[in-house]
Amino acid sequence: MQSRLAYVEASLEVAKQSRSIFTRLYPESAIAAAIYADTLRAQKIAPLSPIAGLPVSIKDLLDVAGEPTLAGSTVLRNAQPAKQDAPVVTRLKQAGAAIIGKTNMTEFAYSGVGINPHYGTAPNPADTAIARIPGGSSSGAAVSVATGLCVAAIGSDTGGSIRIPAALCGLTGFKPTASRVSKAGTVPLSFTLDTICSLAHTVDDCITMDGIIAEDSLSITALPLKGLRLAVPQTLFLEDMDQHVSSAFSKALTCLSAAGAYIIETPMQLLAEYRSMAMFSAPEAYAWHRQLLAEKFGEYDPRVAQRIQLGAHVSAADYIDMHTARAEWIGHMRALLAPFDAILMPTVPIVAPEITPLIASDDAFFHANGLLLRNTGSINILDGCAISLPCHEHGSLPVGLSIAGAANTDGKVLAIARVVENTLAKIRSV
């Protein structure tokens, strides 16, 4: 078995040459964690954490003591250094993770595309012939795992920022109920919707990471697929699918149905109405950024600054009304979801677009961004939990299948994801 040290050293060597994946590396502490884990393994002193000594990355919006947290920007280069690690970082270190670096991201996490004009954009590893977006905003996080440099990555998800890159890069990304993981020590996008979470290769890997970073522990009971009632919303969420996504999603549903799950097509119009309440990010981001924007507007990614500034036009009364409407809507949604075990939908309706056209055209960029965020954003407004897992055939462009539920149904969603993943292995091996 490869030593932890050999793995970490190999990852660091590649990472040094991969400037668009990482914004900062931690070679000394990562190597020390790997050596310590290898020593304990050799001496068989005590059971080790599943990630002890293994390379893990953290998104560049998490505080690490002694350095400014950039959040994919240049405007924070001279900000005050963090006084202490974010609680999630502390938990990773306590578990013995070899944190090899901070990963690149969409500036201030404000898009699902993953393009960063300051530090470059790491191409999606799923296609070596065409440079495609990795998805965002946790772009470097996904690429660090998809390239094998890390076993898992910590990112964030405000409207889909962990599930979108997971879907586009062929990975598994889990967004827990937001309150389960501390957001302290992170640069916020939306105080209401931000969720700190992880992506990895498998459902079990995501369960492992959740057990490390979450404030509570889940009880995950094995479920049979047969008899599960899985709702497939027909309003909005299946629109504008490209042919490849449509085919992969259809095959996945057929496979699950053949294994005994009840696939229930339902309008679920109420879920689609989430978009009338989806303006939390702009006013909350503007509240945090307004002084920085006044001082350093020209240093922002123009596309990010444009979206943040929309928040200046949201009145306090409108903001309060949005919170009231959301709370009422969530109550109605919980009643609507009660007869079902989970919701199924394509994580995103398109495969990863090419990078160059999206850099060149604002229209192309914002059209793609809207499509990428459309399905995933509903679960953030719901305050729910969701996981994206691959459902495409081997060798084809990645497609993500989303399994979602209401708040605090995390254990059930993960149990369903585990059995769905095993069932879809038939498709994935083709």
C-alpha positions, 0 to 999 in steps of 0.5 A: 500500500502506498504510504501517505507521505508518497501520496502527499509528496506526489500531489504537492509536486503536481500542485506546484505546477498547477497554479489555476487549481491552487492559490496557496500550498501548505507543503510543510504541514501536509508532509508532517501530517502524512509522516505522522499518519504513516508512523502511527500506521506502522506502529499500529498504536491506535485506529486512525481517522479515515483521512489521516495523512491523506491529501485534502484541499480547502476552498479559498474562503476558509480562514487559516490562521496567520494569512488573509483569506482571499476568496478568489480575489485580489482585493483582499490581498492586504486584508488582516490575517485570520487570527485562527483557523475556521472550525472546519479547518480545525476539525480536518487537522484534528482528524489528521488530514494532510491539507495540501492547499487552498483551491481556486474559486469563482471570485467571492463564490458568485457564479456556478461557472468557475471562471476566475480572471485573476488566477486562471481557470483550471480546465475540466479534467473530464475532457482532455481534447476541449477546455471546458469549465470545471463548474463553480464556485468550488472549481479548484476543489473539484479539479483537485479531486478529479485529477487525483491530487486529493481524496476529498475537498472542502467547498461551499454551496450557496446555490449549487457551488459544490454540486455543480462542479461535482456534476460537471467533473464526474464526482460526488458532492454533498450539500448538507442542511446548512446549519449542520456545519459551522460557517464561522471563519469563512468569507460569506456570499449569503448569510442565509444560504451559504453551506460548507460541505465537501465533494469526493469520489463516492457517497461513502467518501462524502459520508466520511467527510460529513462526519468530520466537518459537521457539528452533529453525527448522522445515523445512516440506516441501510435502505432497500431501493425497492419501494422507495418513492422518488419524485421527479418534478416536471415543472422547470427542472427538466427544461432546456436539457441537452441531449446527453443529459436527457439520455443519461437521466432517462437511463438512470430513472429506467435503471432505478425503476427496474430495481423496484423504486417508484419513479413518480413524475409530478408537476411540483409547481410549488418547488419551481416557484423558489425563483421568486425568493432567490434574491438573498445573495445580492443584498447580503453580498452587498452588505458585506462588500459595499465598502470594498466596492467603494474603495476597490471597484476596479479590482473586482471581476466585473461580472461579480461586481455587477451581480453584487451591486444588484443588492444595492437596489433591494430595500429593507422592506423587500428583504424582510418580505423575502424571508417571510415568504421563504419561511411560508414556502418552506412550510408548504414544501415540507407538506408537499414532500411528505409522501416522497422519500426524495426528489430526483432531478438532473443536477444541471441540465447541460454538460460542461460548456467550453471555457473560451466562449464564456470568457469572451461573451457576457451573454454566453456567460450569464446564460450558462450561469443561469442554467447551471444554478437553476436546479440546484438553487431550489434546494438552498432556498428550501434549506434542504440537503442534496447530493449529486452523483454521476449517472453517465456512461463510462467514457462520456461527458459527466452528468450528475443525478441530484437526490434531495430532501427537506431540511434535516433529512440528511441521513435518509438522503445519503442512505438513498444515495448509497443504494442508488450509487450501487444500482447505477454502477451497471450504467457507469460500467458500460 
